[in-house]
Amino acid sequence: MLTVPQAMEKFKQAKVPQNEEVLRRWLRKGKIEGAVIHSKKEGWLIPEDSIKELIDEKKKNLQAKNKYQKTYNNGYQQAMSDFRASMRKWIVFGYEKSGSIKRSEFRQIAPVSSDKYFKFVDQHYFARGVAKPRQSTDYFYSEGFFCYPIGSIVIDIHEAPYSEIYEEEEKNLHLDTLAILMLSEYFRIYYLECCK
């Protein structure tokens, strides 16, 4: 049988961190099998096998935690590496693809077709910063992002609801049409929020 200080020494020898107050709390709550207290003077007596089991359990938990941490760190490093490569590519080579959106095509393709909606889109996009609505605007596409310089709109095709449109339509549509659909969905959401 071990006293609390002797048990703590066993943890120290096994290089397993343990808080003495936590150990005493477990003893009071009866969480350590076979531990007894005969008198306050003598203190707790703990079976050596119970301490060995606790040490083994702690070691397993530490190994699992270290494995998780290592995997997390590796994933994080890989993500940062991928991000840096993408940023380098954007800075050096620019966007993968670009195109233009004609206002007339936007009006034909947009799933919402009401004058109120089109006025809203003109106000917030085609006529933004100018007296008369532009007849066409540019967009850029790279690494799963549609970027619209007017209004600084950036749409991630992996986010809902854009991902649903992209997955459903990607194979059949030209990139210009997809750019219009993404922009139209952006404004549909924005329009509904503003009209609440």
C-alpha positions in Angstrom: 0.0 0.0 0.0 1.2 3.5 -0.9 0.7 6.8 0.8 -0.3 9.9 -1.3 3.3 11.2 -1.4 4.5 7.7 -2.5 1.8 7.5 -5.1 2.8 10.9 -6.4 6.4 9.7 -6.6 5.3 6.8 -8.7 3.6 9.2 -11.2 6.8 11.3 -11.2 9.0 8.2 -11.9 6.7 7.2 -14.8 6.9 10.7 -16.2 3.1 11.1 -16.1 1.9 14.5 -14.8 -0.6 14.3 -12.0 -2.0 16.9 -9.6 -1.9 15.8 -5.9 -5.2 17.7 -5.1 -6.9 15.9 -8.0 -5.6 12.5 -6.7 -6.9 13.3 -3.2 -10.3 14.3 -4.7 -10.5 11.0 -6.5 -9.7 9.2 -3.2 -12.5 11.1 -1.3 -15.0 10.3 -4.1 -14.0 6.6 -4.0 -12.7 6.6 -7.6 -9.6 4.6 -6.8 -10.3 1.0 -6.2 -9.1 -0.5 -2.8 -8.0 2.9 -1.3 -8.6 3.1 2.4 -8.2 5.6 5.2 -7.7 4.2 8.7 -7.0 7.5 10.5 -6.4 11.1 9.7 -2.9 10.8 11.0 -2.0 7.9 8.8 -3.9 9.3 5.8 -4.8 7.4 2.6 -3.4 4.0 1.8 -3.6 3.2 -1.9 -3.0 -0.3 -3.5 0.1 -0.1 -5.8 -1.9 -2.0 -8.5 -4.5 0.8 -8.6 -1.8 3.4 -9.0 -0.2 1.3 -11.8 -3.6 1.2 -13.6 -4.0 4.9 -13.2 -0.5 5.5 -14.6 -1.2 3.2 -17.6 -4.5 4.9 -18.3 -2.9 8.4 -18.1 -0.1 7.2 -20.5 -2.7 6.0 -23.0 -4.6 9.3 -22.8 -1.4 11.2 -23.2 -0.4 9.1 -26.3 -3.8 9.6 -27.8 -3.6 13.4 -27.1 -0.1 13.6 -28.5 -1.2 11.7 -31.6 -4.2 14.0 -32.1 -2.0 17.0 -31.6 0.6 15.8 -34.1 -2.1 15.0 -36.7 -3.7 18.4 -36.1 -0.3 20.2 -36.4 0.5 18.2 -39.7 -2.9 19.1 -41.1 -2.5 22.8 -40.1 1.0 22.9 -41.7 -0.4 21.3 -44.9 -3.3 23.8 -45.0 -0.9 26.7 -44.5 1.4 25.4 -47.2 -1.5 25.0 -49.6 -2.7 28.5 -48.8 0.7 30.0 -49.4 1.0 28.1 -52.7 -2.4 29.5 -53.8 -1.5 33.0 -52.7 1.8 32.8 -54.6 -0.1 31.6 -57.7 -2.7 34.4 -57.4 0.0 37.1 -56.9 2.3 35.9 -59.7 -0.1 34.5 -62.3 -3.4 36.2 -61.4 -6.8 34.5 -61.6 -7.2 31.3 -63.5 -10.1 32.6 -65.6 -12.1 35.7 -66.0 -15.0 36.9 -68.0 -17.8 39.5 -68.3 -21.4 39.6 -67.2 -23.8 41.4 -69.4 -26.6 43.1 -67.6 -29.1 41.9 -70.3 -27.9 38.3 -69.8 -28.2 38.6 -66.0 -31.8 39.7 -66.4 -32.5 36.7 -68.7 -30.8 34.1 -66.5 -31.6 35.3 -63.0 -34.1 32.9 -61.3 -35.9 35.9 -59.7 -37.5 38.1 -62.4 -39.3 41.0 -60.9 -38.7 44.7 -61.6 -38.2 45.4 -57.9 -35.5 42.7 -57.7 -33.7 44.0 -60.9 -33.8 47.6 -59.5 -32.3 46.3 -56.3 -29.5 44.6 -58.3 -28.9 47.7 -60.4 -28.7 49.9 -57.3 -26.3 47.6 -55.5 -24.2 46.3 -58.4 -24.6 47.5 -62.0 -25.2 51.1 -61.2 -23.1 51.2 -58.1 -21.0 54.4 -58.1 -22.3 55.6 -61.4 -25.4 57.5 -62.7 -26.5 54.9 -65.3 -26.2 51.1 -64.9 -23.2 49.5 -66.6 -24.1 47.3 -69.5 -21.4 44.7 -68.5 -19.0 44.0 -65.6 -16.0 41.8 -65.1 -15.6 38.8 -62.8 -12.6 36.6 -61.9 -12.5 33.0 -61.0 -9.8 31.1 -59.2 -9.5 28.2 -56.7 -13.3 27.9 -56.2 -13.9 31.6 -55.8 -15.9 34.0 -58.0 -14.8 37.5 -57.4 -16.8 40.5 -58.6 -14.7 43.8 -58.3 -17.8 46.0 -58.2 -19.0 45.9 -54.7 -16.1 43.7 -53.7 -18.2 40.6 -53.8 -16.5 37.3 -53.3 -18.4 34.0 -53.5 -17.0 30.7 -52.3 -18.6 27.9 -54.4 -18.1 25.4 -51.6 -20.5 27.3 -49.3 -24.2 26.6 -49.3 -26.3 27.5 -51.2 -23.7 28.2 -53.9 -22.3 24.7 -53.7 -25.7 23.3 -54.6 -26.0 25.5 -57.7 -22.4 24.7 -58.7 -22.7 20.9 -58.3 -26.0 20.8 -60.1 -25.0 23.1 -63.0 -21.2 22.9 -63.3 -21.0 20.2 -66.1 -23.6 21.8 -68.3 -22.9 25.5 -68.1 -20.3 27.9 -69.4 -18.3 29.7 -66.7 -20.0 33.1 -67.6 -23.4 31.6 -66.9 -22.2 30.1 -63.6 -20.8 33.5 -62.6 -24.3 35.1 -63.3 -26.1 32.3 -61.4 -23.8 32.8 -58.4 -24.2 36.5 -58.4 -27.9 36.2 -58.8 -28.1 33.9 -55.8 -26.0 36.3 -53.8 -28.4 39.1 -54.6 -31.5 36.9 -54.0 -30.3 36.3 -50.5 -29.3 39.9 -50.0 -32.7 41.1 -51.4 -34.7 38.8 -49.1 -32.7 40.0 -46.1 -33.3 43.7 -47.0 -37.0 43.2 -47.6 -37.8 41.6 -44.2 
